[in-house]
């Protein structure tokens, strides 16, 4: 029996205990693990473990069609999780400014149904007044710009959360301390890192080895999401599973606070990070890229 990679959407027909009526049943969902049992998470969040010896049929299914509404929900939660220090709504666009620290915190994202190109002049003026480049953060389908070479193209990945336990090696704190900031190795002010709108944020550390950040925010439909960001493992600690420990602890923290789905935004050329998140059950949902509004 050939088992597809973890993260694949599958259908499994398997035998029930002797004497069951009917003797077989099916489960459809995403494969979370393949050893020792085949662990599948259904679209309703149920976790089903199947003994490989009971499998009659195992088939990989094409990815579930992503609706524009699903992209909008995730992007809304993600924008609230990294909102910069100043925000303004302009005709369906959420404008964020953070004194130039990170593209994400200094870009306008089209979240409303009414967001279109008519807001571009006002967006340009708003960022220009602050001495910032008027970056647009453009997820698939939410705004269709002219053809341009992608800038910082990002793969947005999502997963359904399962009940998880934290890791004793991972320390969690409400604010980043000096060790966390040292391991991040990026000049991002604490007030930018801790900013969140209508949500909670946490900072994870494996002392001397790696750090990560997570925020739980709410989408317009009321769904709770936990987003991972600023995950970095020190070069001397790589290859020891530190990144997986950090992410697992952050996802468990999010689940404890009511999040039912998780997401992460990964640069398209970061093969190592993409591989890690795929192995943890994340699947690519859509892509996003940045565009200087002045080029429109």
Backbone torsions as a table, in degrees:
resi	resn	phi	psi	omega
1	UNK	NA	124.7	178.9
2	UNK	-93.7	120.6	-178.1
3	UNK	-96.5	126.7	179.1
4	UNK	-69.5	166.7	-178.9
5	UNK	-61.5	150.0	173.7
6	UNK	-56.8	138.5	-176.6
7	UNK	102.4	-17.1	-179.9
8	UNK	-73.0	143.3	172.9
9	UNK	-80.1	128.0	-172.7
10	UNK	-134.8	162.8	165.6
11	UNK	-122.9	132.2	179.7
12	UNK	-124.7	124.7	169.1
13	UNK	-101.3	128.9	-175.3
14	UNK	-144.0	160.3	-178.2
15	UNK	-78.5	139.4	172.5
16	UNK	-91.0	167.7	-179.9
17	UNK	-54.3	151.0	-178.8
18	UNK	-52.7	135.8	179.7
19	UNK	92.8	-5.8	-179.5
20	UNK	-72.1	148.3	177.5
21	UNK	-133.5	109.2	5.3
22	UNK	-75.7	164.6	-176.8
23	UNK	-78.6	-17.4	-177.7
24	UNK	-125.2	157.1	173.0
25	UNK	-148.2	169.9	-178.3
26	UNK	-123.0	153.9	170.3
27	UNK	-138.0	136.6	178.1
28	UNK	-122.4	133.0	178.5
29	UNK	170.2	-165.0	-179.1
30	UNK	-96.1	134.9	179.8
31	UNK	-74.3	118.0	-178.9
32	UNK	-95.7	-28.4	-178.8
33	UNK	-157.8	156.9	-179.7
34	UNK	-127.6	7.9	-179.1
35	UNK	-153.6	129.8	1.9
36	UNK	-79.6	-22.9	178.8
37	UNK	-110.0	160.7	171.5
38	UNK	-83.7	111.5	-177.3
39	UNK	-102.1	123.3	-176.2
40	UNK	-122.8	136.0	174.7
41	UNK	-109.1	122.0	-178.9
42	UNK	-78.5	171.8	-179.0
43	UNK	-65.9	-17.8	177.9
44	UNK	-92.2	2.3	177.6
45	UNK	92.4	-2.7	-179.9
46	UNK	-70.2	139.4	177.8
47	UNK	-103.4	126.2	-179.2
48	UNK	-123.0	125.7	175.5
49	UNK	-103.2	128.6	-178.2
50	UNK	-121.1	127.2	175.0
51	UNK	-68.8	125.7	-179.0
52	UNK	-54.5	-27.4	-179.5
53	UNK	-71.1	-17.0	-179.8
54	UNK	-94.4	-3.9	-174.8
55	UNK	-73.6	130.0	175.0
56	UNK	-101.2	-43.0	179.0
57	UNK	-138.2	135.0	174.5
58	UNK	-135.0	117.8	-178.9
59	UNK	-130.6	139.0	171.6
60	UNK	-79.6	138.7	180.0
61	UNK	-110.3	153.7	175.6
62	UNK	-64.4	152.3	178.6
63	UNK	-55.9	143.5	177.4
64	UNK	-63.2	138.9	-179.6
65	UNK	-59.4	129.4	179.4
66	UNK	-88.8	123.6	177.9
67	UNK	-86.0	150.4	176.0
68	UNK	-57.2	-36.4	178.8
69	UNK	-60.6	-35.7	179.1
70	UNK	-68.3	-38.8	176.6
71	UNK	-62.6	-44.2	-178.1
72	UNK	-63.1	-40.9	179.8
73	UNK	-61.9	-49.0	-178.8
74	UNK	-63.2	-45.3	-177.8
75	UNK	-64.5	-33.9	177.8
76	UNK	-65.0	-48.4	179.0
77	UNK	-61.2	-39.8	-178.7
78	UNK	-68.1	-36.2	179.0
79	UNK	-66.0	-37.6	177.7
80	UNK	-70.2	-25.3	-178.4
81	UNK	-81.8	-16.3	177.8
82	UNK	-141.8	71.6	-168.8
83	UNK	-92.1	1.8	-174.6
84	UNK	71.2	-162.8	-177.2
85	UNK	-102.3	-14.5	-177.9
86	UNK	-144.2	138.8	-179.3
87	UNK	-134.8	154.6	172.8
88	UNK	-154.3	138.7	175.5
89	UNK	-93.6	130.0	176.5
90	UNK	-131.9	101.3	175.6
91	UNK	46.5	52.5	176.4
92	UNK	90.4	-7.8	175.8
93	UNK	-97.2	135.2	171.4
94	UNK	-97.5	114.5	179.0
95	UNK	-93.7	133.1	-179.3
96	UNK	-128.7	139.0	177.5
97	UNK	-134.5	140.7	-179.1
98	UNK	-145.4	44.1	178.2
99	UNK	56.1	29.1	176.3
100	UNK	87.2	-2.1	-178.5
101	UNK	-83.8	111.5	179.5
102	UNK	75.0	142.0	174.6
103	UNK	-63.0	-40.5	-175.1
104	UNK	-61.0	-39.9	-177.9
105	UNK	-82.9	-1.5	-178.7
106	UNK	-133.5	55.0	-177.8
107	UNK	-151.9	158.2	178.6
108	UNK	-104.5	131.8	-177.5
109	UNK	-120.4	134.4	-177.8
110	UNK	-83.1	101.8	-176.3
111	UNK	-106.1	-25.8	-177.7
112	UNK	-88.5	156.0	178.5
113	UNK	-63.1	-26.0	-175.6
114	UNK	-88.2	-2.2	-175.8
115	UNK	-67.6	124.6	178.0
116	UNK	-150.6	-172.6	-174.3
117	UNK	-69.7	-13.8	-178.1
118	UNK	-63.9	-21.5	-179.1
119	UNK	-85.8	-8.2	-172.6
120	UNK	-58.1	-47.5	-179.6
121	UNK	-57.5	-40.0	179.2
122	UNK	-69.2	-35.6	176.9
123	UNK	-63.9	-45.4	179.1
124	UNK	-60.2	-44.2	-179.8
125	UNK	-62.6	-41.0	-176.6
126	UNK	-63.0	-46.5	-179.6
127	UNK	-73.0	-38.1	178.8
128	UNK	-60.7	-39.2	179.1
129	UNK	-62.6	-20.7	-179.5
130	UNK	-104.0	6.4	179.0
131	UNK	70.6	28.3	-175.6
132	UNK	-117.1	152.1	171.7
133	UNK	-68.4	132.0	-178.8
134	UNK	-80.4	72.9	-179.7
135	UNK	-73.1	137.1	169.0
136	UNK	-103.4	132.0	173.3
137	UNK	-97.7	113.2	-167.0
138	UNK	-118.2	96.3	175.1
139	UNK	-72.2	154.6	174.5
140	UNK	-48.9	136.7	170.4
141	UNK	74.3	-22.2	-176.9
142	UNK	-78.6	-21.8	175.8
143	UNK	-159.6	133.0	-176.6
144	UNK	-107.3	98.5	-180.0
145	UNK	-82.8	168.9	172.0
146	UNK	-61.5	158.8	178.8
147	UNK	-62.7	122.9	176.9
148	UNK	-142.3	151.9	171.8
149	UNK	-59.8	132.7	-177.1
150	UNK	-65.6	140.2	176.3
151	UNK	-111.5	121.5	-178.0
152	UNK	51.4	53.8	179.7
153	UNK	-63.4	134.5	-172.0
154	UNK	-124.6	137.1	173.1
155	UNK	-94.3	123.1	178.7
156	UNK	-99.2	118.4	-174.7
157	UNK	-113.3	147.6	-177.9
158	UNK	-136.5	158.7	177.6
159	UNK	-151.9	152.6	169.4
160	UNK	-82.3	139.8	-178.4
161	UNK	-87.6	143.2	170.6
162	UNK	-114.5	161.8	177.4
163	UNK	-59.8	132.2	-176.3
164	UNK	-141.3	155.5	177.8
165	UNK	-102.1	145.1	175.1
166	UNK	-69.1	173.1	-179.6
167	UNK	-116.1	128.3	-176.2
168	UNK	-63.1	-22.3	179.1
169	UNK	-77.2	-15.9	-175.1
170	UNK	-98.6	123.4	178.0
171	UNK	-96.0	133.1	-179.9
172	UNK	-112.4	139.5	-179.7
173	UNK	-146.9	154.9	-178.2
174	UNK	-75.6	-20.1	179.6
175	UNK	-137.3	153.1	179.2
176	UNK	-78.5	132.4	177.6
177	UNK	-94.0	-175.5	-176.2
178	UNK	-61.4	-37.7	179.3
179	UNK	-66.0	-41.2	178.9
180	UNK	-61.7	-47.0	-178.4
181	UNK	-65.2	-36.0	178.8
182	UNK	-65.1	-43.8	-177.8
183	UNK	-71.5	-28.3	178.6
184	UNK	-64.5	-38.5	179.6
185	UNK	57.3	39.4	172.3
186	UNK	-137.8	142.8	-178.6
187	UNK	-86.9	80.7	177.9
188	UNK	-120.3	120.2	-178.0
189	UNK	-59.6	149.1	-179.4
190	UNK	-58.8	-38.0	-177.8
191	UNK	-66.7	-25.8	174.6
192	UNK	-75.7	-42.2	-179.0
193	UNK	-65.3	-34.9	-175.9
194	UNK	-90.3	-6.1	-177.7
195	UNK	-68.3	135.5	175.8
196	UNK	-158.7	146.8	178.9
197	UNK	-108.3	122.5	177.7
198	UNK	50.2	49.8	180.0
199	UNK	-160.1	-166.2	179.2
200	UNK	-129.6	151.7	180.0
201	UNK	-133.4	149.4	-180.0
202	UNK	-144.4	155.2	-178.2
203	UNK	-125.5	126.5	-176.3
204	UNK	-107.9	141.5	179.5
205	UNK	-138.7	131.9	160.4
206	UNK	-102.5	106.3	-170.4
207	UNK	-49.9	129.4	178.6
208	UNK	74.4	-0.1	-172.2
209	UNK	-127.3	-43.3	-175.4
210	UNK	-173.4	165.9	-178.3
211	UNK	-142.3	165.5	175.1
212	UNK	-163.1	163.7	-179.9
213	UNK	-130.1	148.4	174.0
214	UNK	-142.9	149.5	176.1
215	UNK	-137.3	138.9	174.6
216	UNK	-106.3	122.9	178.2
217	UNK	-136.9	174.2	-172.9
218	UNK	-118.3	133.1	176.5
219	UNK	-79.7	167.2	-178.1
220	UNK	-58.5	-25.8	179.9
221	UNK	-85.7	3.5	-179.9
222	UNK	93.5	-7.7	178.7
223	UNK	-67.0	139.4	-179.8
224	UNK	-98.7	131.2	-178.0
225	UNK	-122.1	145.8	170.4
226	UNK	-116.5	125.9	-178.4
227	UNK	-111.0	133.3	177.7
228	UNK	-94.5	141.5	177.8
229	UNK	-156.3	168.7	176.0
230	UNK	51.5	36.8	176.9
231	UNK	-84.8	120.0	179.4
232	UNK	-144.2	133.6	177.7
233	UNK	-111.8	132.3	179.4
234	UNK	-60.7	143.9	-175.4
235	UNK	-54.9	-39.4	-177.6
236	UNK	-72.2	-13.4	-177.4
237	UNK	-106.6	2.8	-176.4
238	UNK	-72.6	150.7	-178.7
239	UNK	84.8	9.4	-178.7
240	UNK	-116.0	11.5	177.3
241	UNK	80.5	14.6	-177.8
242	UNK	-65.2	-44.3	-180.0
243	UNK	-59.5	-42.1	179.0
244	UNK	-63.6	-41.5	178.9
245	UNK	-62.6	-44.3	179.5
246	UNK	-60.6	-49.4	-176.7
247	UNK	-65.7	-40.6	179.3
248	UNK	-62.2	-42.2	179.5
249	UNK	-65.4	-39.4	-179.9
250	UNK	-69.1	-39.1	177.7
251	UNK	-66.5	-39.3	177.5
252	UNK	-63.5	-41.6	176.4
253	UNK	-58.8	-44.0	179.7
254	UNK	-64.1	-42.6	179.8
255	UNK	-62.2	-36.6	178.1
256	UNK	-64.2	-22.5	-179.5
257	UNK	-102.8	20.4	171.1
258	UNK	93.6	1.5	177.9
259	UNK	-71.5	136.0	177.0
260	UNK	-110.6	-11.6	178.2
261	UNK	-137.3	151.6	177.4
262	UNK	-124.2	159.0	178.0
263	UNK	-147.7	161.9	175.5
264	UNK	-151.3	146.6	179.6
265	UNK	-114.1	117.0	-171.8
266	UNK	-123.9	133.0	175.9
267	UNK	-57.6	137.8	-172.6
268	UNK	-62.0	-23.2	-178.8
269	UNK	-95.1	7.1	-179.8
270	UNK	-94.4	80.2	-174.3
271	UNK	-63.6	-35.1	-178.1
272	UNK	-64.2	-47.9	-179.6
273	UNK	-66.0	-40.9	178.2
274	UNK	-60.0	-41.8	178.5
275	UNK	-64.4	-40.1	178.5
276	UNK	-61.1	-50.1	-175.6
277	UNK	-68.7	-34.8	175.0
278	UNK	-62.0	-40.4	179.9
279	UNK	-68.3	-18.3	178.5
280	UNK	-95.6	7.3	176.0
281	UNK	98.0	2.6	175.6
282	UNK	-76.9	147.0	175.3
283	UNK	-130.9	144.0	179.1
284	UNK	-62.3	128.6	177.6
285	UNK	-101.6	-45.7	179.1
286	UNK	-161.3	-178.9	177.1
287	UNK	-122.7	159.3	177.2
288	UNK	-141.2	157.7	177.9
289	UNK	-152.2	167.5	-179.7
290	UNK	-106.2	148.7	178.8
291	UNK	-144.3	133.0	175.5
292	UNK	-70.3	119.5	-176.0
293	UNK	-60.0	-23.5	-178.4
294	UNK	-71.5	-12.4	179.4
295	UNK	-86.0	-5.3	-178.7
296	UNK	-86.0	NA	NA
